[in-house]
Each structure stands twice: as structure tokens, then as C-alpha cells.
Amino acid sequence: MSLISQLEFELNFTQSEISLAKFILEDPEAILDLSIQQLAGLTYCSPATIVRFTHKLGVLGYGDFKIQLAKELQYNNKQRVDVNYPFNEDDNLKTVIKNLATLYQETIDDTINLIDYSNIQKVADRLMAVENIFVIGEGNSLTAALEFQHKMARIGKNIHVRPISGEDTFMLHVIKKPDVVIMISYSGETGHIINMAKILKSHQIEIIAITSIGENQLSKYATMIINVASREKIFDKIAPFASKTSISFVLDILFSLYFKQNYDYYREFRLSHDKKYDLRHPLNSPIDK
């Protein structure tokens, strides 16, 4: 998990550390110019508290914290559009549309740069080899899972997704080896997802995690990991524009690789079934019947 995300989550932070995290998040770039003594004075804590705080974030000390923070900020700011606030209250219609279009393109470019081609091919091969594929996610991750389920159903592959919150727990009773479970969580820290991952791992079920870069809880339980673009903040944003786009793009890649492995068959399957059953076809219109 990125440093910014950890600061937002405030996991196991003391009250002093919560205040320190909020101060850093207000202007992360300004922190890069502060010595540990200066930061301690501005936040009314000791240098030793700051060092312990950086260790909790998984870095070696304050100097290492600033190096890692600088790398994140450079990655986050290299694109022009702010993924969290891609438009302002005073922006005109054209600016809003243009910024969103740019945001989507930048997010896809970021996702492509994160893809390990050999790894994602192995994931696609694994999906092709099993009869049952389960997908678990919440919020916008769940909507992306349902879109994936819809595409796969159109080529005759049933993907198991439970759209009602909490109902996916019942899938634990039916998931058996060699079934594969795709677990989607941008943060990798969603409590319900992690609890299910623990149980699945204990049952030796193969987990494919779709999550942001960096260490997080979900990654620890996964057999294979596909990373999505991670510039978006967890809480401080207008909407999950970037994370939803990145997750959907990854699932579209998996669908396409799955389709490609038996291209002629799936093409014919879809065409023949759509002509026969799709009510949009004139021959199937209920109006003339």
C-alpha cells in the first residue's frame, strides 16, 4: 500500500500519529523540504515519535520516508489531470469533458505500464483451465465484476458473482479445489474481503488478487497478483474514476485473453446465440407476435 494510502487509513495510529498524518496529507510536497526537527516543531511532537511513525509505515526512518514520498508524488504528479479532483467548480463543460477523457487515457496508460505480460497470461491460462471461477468485490469493484460476468456469460462461461452485500459469504460453502477466486480490492484492506481471503487461503483455494501496487493485506493471501493504477486516494476524491477504469480494463484484458484462446468457437457461439435469443433482433421482437 502506498504511503499516502497508509496515512489516509490511519491504521493502528496513536492520536499523535493521526495528527501527524493529517499534517502531512495537507501538503505532502512541503514535507520534502522539512528536517525532522522542523516537522517535530510544527506538529508538536518529538523526533523520536516521527521515527517510530515512519517505521510503522514500513520505511527505515524519516530520510527514507521522504525519499519514498517524493517518488510517490513524482508518480502522482507527472500527469496533468488530478485523478481525485479532475475538475473544479468553476470549470466549463468542455474542460470537464476533456479532463475526464484525459484521466481515462492516463489511467489506462498507467495500468499498461504496471502489467507483467507473462503474469497476466498465466492468469488467463489458469482461468481457462478451471470449470468454476468466482469473483468477489465490493462497491465499484463489484460493479466491475458484474460487467466481467456479463461478458463471459455471452460466450457461455458462467462466472459466479453475488451482487448482494454479504451474500458472497455463502460462496465459501461451495468453493472447492481446483476452483479459482478473483478478489478485487483497490486498497487491498477491505475488511470483508480480507476475512474471506483468510478462509479461502486456509482451504487452499487459489486466489487471484486485483489490487493497487505496494504491500497490502490482500496481496499476502494471493497466489497471483495483478496490479492496477494507484494514483487515486482512498477517501479524498470526487469519485473512483481512476480505480474503476483500471480494474475494468484489467478484467477486459482477462476476458479478451480468454476469448482469444478459442477465438473461432467463441465468435461463432456469440453470433449464433445472439441471433437466436437477443430480443434486439427483428426476428425475436415480441411486438409482431
C-alpha positions in Angstrom: 0.0 0.0 0.0 1.3 3.5 -0.8 2.4 5.9 1.9 -0.4 8.3 1.1 -3.0 5.5 1.4 -1.5 4.4 4.8 -1.7 8.0 6.0 -5.3 8.1 5.0 -6.3 4.8 6.6 -4.6 5.7 10.0 -4.3 2.0 10.8 -3.3 1.5 14.4 -2.2 5.1 14.7 -1.9 6.8 18.1 -3.6 10.2 18.5 -0.2 11.9 17.9 0.3 9.9 14.8 -3.1 10.7 13.5 -2.4 14.4 13.9 1.0 13.9 12.2 -0.7 12.0 9.3 -3.2 14.8 8.8 -0.5 17.4 8.8 1.5 15.6 6.1 -1.6 15.0 3.9 -2.4 18.7 3.9 0.7 19.5 1.9 2.9 16.4 1.2 5.3 18.3 -1.1 6.1 20.8 1.7 7.3 17.9 3.9 10.1 17.2 1.5 11.8 20.5 2.5 11.5 20.0 6.2 14.1 18.5 8.5 12.8 16.1 11.2 13.4 18.8 13.8 11.3 21.3 11.8 8.4 18.7 11.3 8.5 17.9 15.0 8.2 21.6 15.9 5.3 22.2 13.5 3.4 19.1 14.8 4.3 19.4 18.5 5.8 16.0 18.7 9.3 14.7 19.2 11.7 13.5 16.5 11.6 10.1 18.2 7.8 9.9 17.6 8.3 10.7 13.9 10.9 8.0 13.5 8.6 5.4 15.2 5.8 6.6 13.0 7.9 6.1 9.8 8.8 2.6 11.0 5.1 1.9 11.3 4.7 2.9 7.7 7.2 0.3 6.6 10.2 2.6 5.9 13.6 2.8 7.5 13.3 6.3 9.0 12.5 9.9 8.2 15.1 10.2 5.5 13.8 7.0 3.7 10.2 8.3 4.3 10.9 11.5 2.4 12.6 9.5 -0.5 9.6 7.2 -0.8 7.1 10.1 -0.5 9.0 12.0 -3.2 8.8 9.0 -5.6 5.0 8.7 -5.0 4.5 12.4 -5.5 6.5 12.4 -8.7 4.5 9.4 -10.0 1.2 11.1 -9.0 2.0 14.5 -10.4 3.6 13.5 -13.7 0.2 13.6 -15.4 -1.7 16.9 -15.8 -5.1 15.7 -14.5 -5.7 15.2 -10.8 -7.3 11.8 -10.5 -9.0 12.7 -7.3 -10.4 16.1 -8.4 -10.2 16.1 -12.2 -12.4 19.2 -12.5 -13.2 22.2 -10.3 -16.5 24.0 -9.6 -15.6 26.8 -12.0 -14.6 24.6 -14.9 -16.7 24.9 -18.1 -18.4 22.0 -19.8 -15.5 21.4 -22.3 -12.9 21.4 -19.6 -14.8 18.8 -17.5 -15.2 16.5 -20.6 -11.6 17.0 -21.8 -10.2 16.3 -18.3 -12.2 13.2 -17.8 -11.2 11.9 -21.2 -7.5 12.6 -20.4 -7.9 11.0 -17.0 -9.3 7.8 -18.5 -6.4 7.6 -21.1 -3.8 8.3 -18.4 -5.2 5.7 -16.2 -5.1 3.1 -18.9 -1.5 4.1 -19.8 -0.6 3.7 -16.1 -2.3 0.3 -16.0 -0.4 -0.9 -19.1 2.9 0.2 -17.6 2.1 -1.9 -14.5 1.2 -5.1 -16.4 3.5 -8.1 -16.2 2.7 -9.7 -19.6 3.9 -13.1 -18.6 2.0 -13.0 -15.3 -1.3 -11.9 -16.8 -1.1 -14.6 -19.5 -0.6 -17.2 -16.7 -3.8 -15.8 -15.0 -5.7 -16.1 -18.3 -4.4 -19.7 -18.8 -5.5 -20.6 -15.2 -9.0 -19.2 -15.8 -9.2 -21.3 -19.0 -8.2 -24.4 -17.1 -10.9 -24.4 -14.4 -14.6 -25.0 -14.6 -15.6 -22.6 -11.8 -14.5 -19.0 -11.4 -15.7 -16.9 -8.5 -15.3 -13.2 -8.3 -15.6 -11.2 -5.1 -15.6 -7.5 -4.7 -17.4 -4.6 -3.0 -18.7 -1.2 -4.3 -17.2 -0.2 -7.6 -15.2 -3.4 -7.6 -18.4 -5.4 -7.5 -19.9 -3.4 -10.5 -16.7 -4.2 -12.5 -17.1 -7.9 -11.5 -20.7 -7.9 -12.8 -19.6 -6.4 -16.1 -17.0 -9.2 -16.4 -19.6 -11.8 -15.6 -21.9 -10.4 -18.3 -19.2 -10.5 -21.0 -18.2 -14.1 -20.0 -21.8 -15.2 -20.0 -22.2 -14.0 -23.6 -19.6 -16.6 -24.6 -21.1 -19.4 -22.5 -18.8 -19.2 -19.4 -20.6 -18.8 -16.1 -18.8 -16.6 -13.6 -20.1 -16.8 -10.0 -20.7 -13.3 -8.5 -23.0 -12.4 -5.6 -24.4 -8.9 -6.1 -26.0 -8.5 -2.7 -23.6 -7.3 0.1 -22.6 -10.0 2.4 -24.2 -12.8 0.3 -20.8 -13.7 -1.2 -20.0 -15.3 2.2 -22.3 -18.2 1.2 -20.0 -19.0 -1.7 -17.5 -20.2 0.9 -19.7 -23.3 1.2 -19.5 -24.2 -2.5 -15.9 -23.1 -3.5 -13.8 -26.2 -3.7 -10.4 -27.0 -5.2 -9.5 -26.6 -8.1 -11.9 -23.6 -8.3 -10.3 -20.1 -8.7 -11.4 -17.0 -6.9 -10.7 -13.5 -8.3 -10.7 -11.0 -5.4 -10.9 -7.3 -6.3 -10.0 -4.5 -3.8 -8.2 -1.3 -4.8 -6.9 -0.7 -1.3 -6.3 -4.4 -0.5 -7.5 -3.6 3.0 -11.3 -4.1 2.8 -12.2 -6.0 6.0 -14.8 -8.3 4.5 -12.6 -9.2 1.5 -9.6 -9.9 3.8 -11.7 -12.2 6.1 -12.9 -14.2 3.1 -9.3 -14.3 1.7 -8.1 -15.8 5.0 -10.7 -18.5 4.9 -10.1 -19.3 1.3 -6.3 -19.5 1.9 -6.9 -21.9 4.8 -8.9 -24.1 2.4 -6.0 -23.9 -0.1 -8.2 -22.2 -2.7 -6.2 -20.3 -5.4 -6.7 -16.5 -5.1 -6.1 -14.1 -7.9 -5.9 -10.5 -6.4 -6.6 -7.4 -8.5 -5.3 -4.6 -6.3 -3.2 -1.5 -6.1 0.6 -1.5 -6.1 2.5 -1.9 -2.8 2.1 -4.2 0.1 -1.4 -4.7 1.4 -3.3 -7.5 3.3 -5.0 -9.0 0.3 -1.7 -9.5 -1.5 -0.4 -11.7 1.3 -3.1 -14.3 0.6 -3.0 -14.2 -3.2 -1.4 -16.8 -5.4 -1.2 -14.4 -8.3 -1.5 -10.6 -8.3 -2.5 -8.1 -11.0 -1.8 -4.5 -10.0 -4.0 -1.6 -11.0 -3.1 2.1 -11.3 -2.7 3.6 -7.8 -2.7 7.4 -8.1 -6.2 7.7 -6.6 -6.7 8.4 -2.9 -8.9 6.1 -0.8 -11.2 8.7 0.6 -10.4 12.2 -0.6 -11.8 12.2 -4.1 -14.9 13.1 -6.1 -15.5 9.5 -7.4 -13.5 6.4 -8.1 -12.9 7.4 -11.8 -9.4 6.0 -12.0 -9.6 2.8 -9.9 -12.8 1.7 -11.6 -11.3 2.4 -15.0 -8.2 0.5 -14.2 -10.0 -2.5 -12.7 -12.4 -2.7 -15.6 -9.5 -2.5 -18.1 -7.7 -5.4 -16.4 -10.9 -7.5 -16.4 -11.4 -6.7 -20.1 -7.9 -7.9 -20.8 -8.6 -11.2 -19.0 -11.8 -11.6 -21.0 -10.0 -10.9 -24.2 -7.2 -13.3 -23.5 -9.8 -15.9 -22.5 -11.7 -15.3 -25.8 -8.5 -15.3 -27.9 -7.6 -18.9 -26.7 -10.6 -20.3 -28.6 -11.4 -17.4 -30.8 -13.4 -19.1 -33.6 -15.5 -21.1 -31.2 -16.4 -18.1 -29.0 -17.1 -15.9 -32.0 -19.5 -18.4 -33.5 -21.1 -19.1 -30.1 -21.8 -15.5 -29.5 -23.1 -14.8 -33.0 -25.3 -17.8 -33.2 -26.8 -17.3 -29.7 -27.3 -13.5 -30.1 -29.2 -14.0 -33.4 -31.3 -16.7 -31.7 -32.1 -15.2 -28.3 -31.3 -11.5 -28.4 -34.6 -9.6 -28.4 -33.0 -6.7 -30.2 -33.0 -8.9 -33.4 -36.2 -8.1 -35.5 -37.0 -11.8 -35.8 -37.2 -12.0 -32.0 -39.2 -8.9 -31.5 -42.3 -9.5 -29.2 -44.2 -6.7 -31.0 -45.0 -8.8 -34.1 -46.1 -11.8 -32.1 
